[in-house]
Amino acid sequence: MALRHRVHITEDPEMTAVAPRLKPARVTVTLKDGRQSTHTCESARGDFQRPYQESEIREKFCELAALVLTPDGVTGIEQAVNHCDQWTSVRELTDQLRRYGRP
């Protein structure tokens, strides 16, 4: 929270001009001693130009789902989503979420 008061955002018209084809960003960090480090990218990771691999998405799902689901629940929900095209109702997902949720 303390950091947000030291963040300043400004528009770079040259970057805005290439949107929405690209979604560029530039971040400059200035240290107390005056040193600066800048990093620029054309599009954020996960964008259509730099998509995540399926394995990365699944890994992130498992990591985050484990916070609120039992280990069996993580596996069960992942399998359920893999077969969502066969669901007759979204209840097939919500029932499992209720069953496998951590207390």
FENMO-V91715 format. One record per residue. N is the residue number from 1. RES is the residue in three letters. SS is DSSP state (a for helix, b for strand, c for the rest). PSI is psi in radians with two decimals (999 if undefined). OMEGA is omega as a letter, one per 40 degrees, with the letter a starting at -180 (999 if undefined). Layout:
BEGIN
N:RES:SS:PSI:OMEGA
N:RES:SS:PSI:OMEGA
END
This chain:
BEGIN
1:MET:c:-0.62:a
2:ALA:c:-0.56:a
3:LEU:a:-0.63:a
4:ARG:a:-0.43:i
5:HIS:a:-0.21:i
6:ARG:a:0.15:i
7:VAL:c:2.31:i
8:HIS:c:2.27:a
9:ILE:c:2.28:i
10:THR:c:2.65:i
11:GLU:c:2.43:i
12:ASP:c:1.91:a
13:PRO:a:-0.56:i
14:GLU:a:-0.62:i
15:MET:a:-0.73:i
16:THR:a:-0.60:a
17:ALA:a:-0.43:a
18:VAL:c:-0.06:i
19:ALA:c:2.57:e
20:PRO:c:0.03:i
21:ARG:c:-0.77:i
22:LEU:c:2.81:i
23:LYS:c:1.23:a
24:PRO:c:2.78:i
25:ALA:b:2.66:i
26:ARG:b:2.31:i
27:VAL:b:2.28:i
28:THR:b:2.21:i
29:VAL:b:2.22:i
30:THR:b:2.13:i
31:LEU:c:2.89:a
32:LYS:c:-0.54:a
33:ASP:c:0.07:i
34:GLY:c:-0.24:i
35:ARG:c:2.56:a
36:GLN:b:2.61:i
37:SER:b:2.30:a
38:THR:b:2.43:i
39:HIS:b:2.38:i
40:THR:b:2.50:i
41:CYS:b:2.67:a
42:GLU:c:-0.62:i
43:SER:c:2.60:a
44:ALA:c:2.64:i
45:ARG:c:2.34:a
46:GLY:c:-0.20:i
47:ASP:c:2.94:a
48:PHE:c:-0.41:i
49:GLN:c:-0.39:i
50:ARG:c:1.07:a
51:PRO:c:2.69:i
52:TYR:c:2.63:i
53:GLN:c:2.65:i
54:GLU:a:-0.69:a
55:SER:a:-0.61:i
56:GLU:a:-0.68:i
57:ILE:a:-0.77:i
58:ARG:a:-0.71:i
59:GLU:a:-0.76:i
60:LYS:a:-0.73:i
61:PHE:a:-0.87:a
62:CYS:a:-0.72:i
63:GLU:a:-0.83:a
64:LEU:a:-0.69:a
65:ALA:a:-0.56:a
66:ALA:c:-0.31:i
67:LEU:c:-0.48:a
68:VAL:c:-0.14:a
69:LEU:b:2.69:i
70:THR:c:2.86:i
71:PRO:a:-0.73:i
72:ASP:a:-0.59:i
73:GLY:a:-0.72:i
74:VAL:a:-0.83:i
75:THR:a:-0.78:a
76:GLY:a:-0.75:a
77:ILE:a:-0.71:i
78:GLU:a:-0.76:i
79:GLN:a:-0.69:i
80:ALA:a:-0.78:a
81:VAL:a:-0.61:i
82:ASN:a:-0.47:a
83:HIS:c:0.47:a
84:CYS:a:-0.41:i
85:ASP:a:-0.22:i
86:GLN:a:-0.06:a
87:TRP:c:2.53:i
88:THR:c:-0.28:a
89:SER:c:2.67:i
90:VAL:c:-0.25:i
91:ARG:a:-0.45:i
92:GLU:a:-0.46:i
93:LEU:a:-0.85:a
94:THR:a:-0.60:i
95:ASP:a:-0.72:i
96:GLN:a:-0.66:i
97:LEU:a:-0.73:i
98:ARG:a:-0.72:a
99:ARG:a:-0.70:a
100:TYR:a:0.08:a
101:GLY:b:2.49:i
102:ARG:c:2.50:i
103:PRO:c:999:999
END
